[in-house]
């Protein structure tokens, strides 16, 4: 892995070195080029956002935000930056923080581009579920009217090579791991359960990640093939310690795992219809001995997007097939009077329930998992009002989600958004746990400049 990462980094930097003289000359050796005016864009927004009404929290996220955005392009030189200043109430805790959303510099030409810095990269052609997208971590507990606010930037070394006008090779090196934010500590998985902070992954070459994507944009269709090797930004939990006396106490700790992902996607337009698909083979190791590591699986999404009387409708089938699947065996206590057996039974039950939680996290309760997602979007009043309804139903786990939302442009610079997010599921399902924290209504007022 170390050699692969070093080689990827060397390729990127050698490209920059070879082209560096051209960049310098383009800025210094030609009076005509020196007079070229740079393209500068400065802007930002101010937003007030309220999200609340869950079973556990009246105010889940309540904050004010000021964001600055800027980009510059001169010749082949490019940079982009965005910073957010946020203050508010998050799950009953007052917080103020600065979020460097993105900050990267780069070189752009017709054949070659290179970028270094904090970037948000999204791969895949389907909506909502992207099995091939392993680059960008997500803060699932930063709640607003825009789901894209949950995307977190990674420090990336990224190179794009245009092999032909319609074929692009995208190479990414991620020097250090950054995980998604998933607040298991907010869930009441059990009255006896508690969570401790995860142990950080060492920032070494060995623990770095690499990714590659060969993308084709043809007149009749778009498709890509991709590969990822590294730590998954999403993660499971494992037992950190168990206390049986004087009362049962289980301390869990989130933990991360390495995987290889081979994936592909496509989009085929047919008149007013677009057929989309995406699939990924996830390969993991040591999953039989570590409960926080999921089994290898194949995750896939197939969808249809169509304009029906001005309504944009997207229907997607979301599935998963778990490889080397074996059902968990429920422990049995044969002699309640045998203290040694009773104690072993207690440990076995704790391990059994903990493994079941991880299977729910990774949607591997059954060998196959089937779900459907429906999105309906419509604009009204000359595009001033936009209404959207998202529905999701998992037939395997009997979980479902409903998210209605609207946005209205009060002026060119001022917009109002409102809606709700509702998740439901059987007892001990992940939607049942998380819905008690994430359900609620939201409203935001955003002024852009």
ChimeraX attribute file (.defattr): number of C-alpha atoms within 10 A of each C-alpha:
attribute: neighborCount
match mode: 1-to-1
recipient: residues
	/A:1	14
	/A:2	13
	/A:3	10
	/A:4	15
	/A:5	21
	/A:6	15
	/A:7	13
	/A:8	20
	/A:9	21
	/A:10	12
	/A:11	14
	/A:12	22
	/A:13	18
	/A:14	12
	/A:15	15
	/A:16	20
	/A:17	12
	/A:18	10
	/A:19	14
	/A:20	14
	/A:21	11
	/A:22	14
	/A:23	17
	/A:24	12
	/A:25	12
	/A:26	18
	/A:27	19
	/A:28	12
	/A:29	11
	/A:30	10
	/A:31	10
	/A:32	10
	/A:33	14
	/A:34	15
	/A:35	9
	/A:36	11
	/A:37	10
	/A:38	13
	/A:39	11
	/A:40	13
	/A:41	11
	/A:42	13
	/A:43	12
	/A:44	15
	/A:45	16
	/A:46	17
	/A:47	18
	/A:48	18
	/A:49	20
	/A:50	21
	/A:51	28
	/A:52	23
	/A:53	17
	/A:54	19
	/A:55	12
	/A:56	17
	/A:57	18
	/A:58	14
	/A:59	18
	/A:60	26
	/A:61	23
	/A:62	22
	/A:63	20
	/A:64	17
	/A:65	18
	/A:66	18
	/A:67	19
	/A:68	18
	/A:69	18
	/A:70	15
	/A:71	17
	/A:72	16
	/A:73	17
	/A:74	18
	/A:75	18
	/A:76	16
	/A:77	19
	/A:78	20
	/A:79	18
	/A:80	20
	/A:81	19
	/A:82	19
	/A:83	17
	/A:84	18
	/A:85	15
	/A:86	17
	/A:87	15
	/A:88	19
	/A:89	16
	/A:90	19
	/A:91	18
	/A:92	13
	/A:93	10
	/A:94	12
	/A:95	12
	/A:96	14
	/A:97	11
	/A:98	13
	/A:99	13
	/A:100	16
	/A:101	20
	/A:102	19
	/A:103	21
	/A:104	18
	/A:105	17
	/A:106	19
	/A:107	21
	/A:108	18
	/A:109	14
	/A:110	10
	/A:111	12
	/A:112	17
	/A:113	21
	/A:114	23
	/A:115	21
	/A:116	20
	/A:117	19
	/A:118	21
	/A:119	23
	/A:120	17
	/A:121	17
	/A:122	13
	/A:123	17
	/A:124	24
	/A:125	23
	/A:126	25
	/A:127	17
	/A:128	14
	/A:129	17
	/A:130	21
	/A:131	26
	/A:132	28
	/A:133	20
	/A:134	20
	/A:135	28
	/A:136	19
	/A:137	22
	/A:138	21
	/A:139	17
	/A:140	15
	/A:141	17
	/A:142	16
	/A:143	22
	/A:144	23
	/A:145	23
	/A:146	10
	/A:147	13
	/A:148	10
	/A:149	14
	/A:150	17
	/A:151	18
	/A:152	23
	/A:153	20
	/A:154	23
	/A:155	19
	/A:156	23
	/A:157	23
	/A:158	25
	/A:159	26
	/A:160	21
	/A:161	17
	/A:162	17
	/A:163	12
	/A:164	11
	/A:165	11
	/A:166	12
	/A:167	17
	/A:168	19
	/A:169	19
	/A:170	18
	/A:171	23
	/A:172	25
	/A:173	26
	/A:174	21
	/A:175	21
	/A:176	19
	/A:177	22
	/A:178	21
	/A:179	20
	/A:180	18
	/A:181	17
	/A:182	15
	/A:183	14
	/A:184	18
	/A:185	14
	/A:186	15
	/A:187	18
	/A:188	17
	/A:189	18
	/A:190	10
	/A:191	9
	/A:192	13
	/A:193	16
	/A:194	18
	/A:195	19
	/A:196	12
	/A:197	10
	/A:198	12
	/A:199	10
	/A:200	11
	/A:201	15
	/A:202	11
	/A:203	11
	/A:204	11
	/A:205	16
	/A:206	15
	/A:207	18
	/A:208	22
	/A:209	26
	/A:210	24
	/A:211	22
	/A:212	19
	/A:213	21
	/A:214	19
	/A:215	20
	/A:216	18
	/A:217	15
	/A:218	12
	/A:219	9
	/A:220	9
	/A:221	15
	/A:222	18
	/A:223	20
	/A:224	21
	/A:225	20
	/A:226	22
	/A:227	20
	/A:228	23
	/A:229	20
	/A:230	22
	/A:231	23
	/A:232	23
	/A:233	18
	/A:234	19
	/A:235	21
	/A:236	22
	/A:237	22
	/A:238	21
	/A:239	19
	/A:240	13
	/A:241	10
	/A:242	15
	/A:243	12
	/A:244	11
	/A:245	7
	/A:246	6
	/A:247	8
	/A:248	12
	/A:249	16
	/A:250	20
	/A:251	15
	/A:252	21
	/A:253	20
	/A:254	20
	/A:255	21
	/A:256	21
	/A:257	19
	/A:258	17
	/A:259	18
	/A:260	21
	/A:261	25
	/A:262	20
	/A:263	23
	/A:264	24
	/A:265	25
	/A:266	21
	/A:267	22
	/A:268	17
	/A:269	16
	/A:270	11
	/A:271	8
	/A:272	9
	/A:273	16
	/A:274	16
	/A:275	19
	/A:276	25
	/A:277	23
	/A:278	26
	/A:279	25
	/A:280	24
	/A:281	21
	/A:282	22
	/A:283	17
	/A:284	16
	/A:285	15
	/A:286	13
	/A:287	13
	/A:288	11
	/A:289	8
	/A:290	14
	/A:291	22
	/A:292	26
	/A:293	25
	/A:294	27
	/A:295	23
	/A:296	21
	/A:297	22
	/A:298	20
	/A:299	22
	/A:300	23
	/A:301	25
	/A:302	20
	/A:303	21
	/A:304	19
	/A:305	20
	/A:306	19
	/A:307	16
	/A:308	11
	/A:309	7
	/A:310	11
	/A:311	14
	/A:312	16
	/A:313	18
	/A:314	22
	/A:315	20
	/A:316	23
	/A:317	19
	/A:318	25
	/A:319	19
	/A:320	23
	/A:321	20
	/A:322	21
	/A:323	17
	/A:324	10
	/A:325	15
	/A:326	11
	/A:327	8
	/A:328	11
	/A:329	7
	/A:330	10
	/A:331	15
	/A:332	9
	/A:333	16
	/A:334	10
	/A:335	11
	/A:336	11
	/A:337	9
	/A:338	10
	/A:339	10
	/A:340	10
	/A:341	14
	/A:342	15
	/A:343	13
	/A:344	13
	/A:345	18
	/A:346	15
	/A:347	15
	/A:348	16
	/A:349	15
	/A:350	16
	/A:351	16
	/A:352	16
	/A:353	13
	/A:354	20
	/A:355	23
	/A:356	18
	/A:357	23
	/A:358	21
	/A:359	19
	/A:360	18
	/A:361	19
	/A:362	20
	/A:363	22
	/A:364	23
	/A:365	21
	/A:366	17
	/A:367	16
	/A:368	17
	/A:369	18
	/A:370	17
	/A:371	19
	/A:372	18
	/A:373	21
	/A:374	18
	/A:375	19
	/A:376	19
	/A:377	17
	/A:378	17
	/A:379	17
	/A:380	11
	/A:381	8
	/A:382	7
	/A:383	10
	/A:384	14
	/A:385	17
	/A:386	17
	/A:387	18
	/A:388	18
	/A:389	16
	/A:390	17
	/A:391	17
	/A:392	20
	/A:393	21
	/A:394	19
	/A:395	12
	/A:396	15
	/A:397	20
	/A:398	14
	/A:399	18
	/A:400	20
	/A:401	18
	/A:402	17
	/A:403	18
	/A:404	17
	/A:405	21
	/A:406	19
	/A:407	20
	/A:408	19
	/A:409	15
	/A:410	13
	/A:411	10
	/A:412	10
	/A:413	11
	/A:414	16
	/A:415	18
	/A:416	19
	/A:417	21
	/A:418	20
	/A:419	20
	/A:420	18
	/A:421	21
	/A:422	18
	/A:423	23
	/A:424	20
	/A:425	19
	/A:426	13
	/A:427	9
	/A:428	14
	/A:429	19
	/A:430	22
	/A:431	24
	/A:432	19
	/A:433	20
	/A:434	20
	/A:435	21
	/A:436	20
	/A:437	24
	/A:438	25
	/A:439	25
	/A:440	23
	/A:441	22
	/A:442	22
	/A:443	20
	/A:444	21
	/A:445	19
	/A:446	17
	/A:447	17
	/A:448	15
	/A:449	12
